[in-house]
Amino acid sequence: MKIAISSDHGGNNLRKEIMSLLDELNMSYQDFGPQSGDSVDYPDYAKPVADGVASGEFDRGILICGTGIGMSIAANKVKGIRCALVHDVFSAKATRCHNDSNILAMGERVIGPGLASEIVKTWLGTDFEGGRHTRRVEKISELEG
């Protein structure tokens, strides 16, 4: 599995923690920055991750900002993206099982690195259930026009 990861300045520290986790898990990823703690605009960092996942260059993406809200809104503007804002393990599992989410968004100012790591491990390790959920995911895609 190939992962695209990015943050804004508000998610920089947690992004680095998650990249360390990905290293421990021996997962392939590309970091889209930012490389400093200077203030940046989250849509500029959500777009390359969302574009990469939508094009199939990456299997999944992880986006982190202060709350995760801005990143998830920006990513979900890209056709084919189902970005889920998650701050608990149950939702991480549910969004993979039921929504086939392809990008995970989290907020550094909302959760700590321990919980974020558990969320990422659960999200990466959970498969889409398909079945009745396939019809619903297809209806989401139809909304994109």
Secondary structure, DSSP 4 states (H G I P E B T S, - for coil): -EEEEEE-GGGHHHHHHHHHHHHHTT-EEEE---SSSS---HHHHHHHHHHHHHHTSSSEEEEEESSSHHHHHHHTTSTT--EEE--SHHHHHHHHHHH---EEEEETTTS-HHHHHHHHHHHHH-----THHHHHHHHHHHHT-
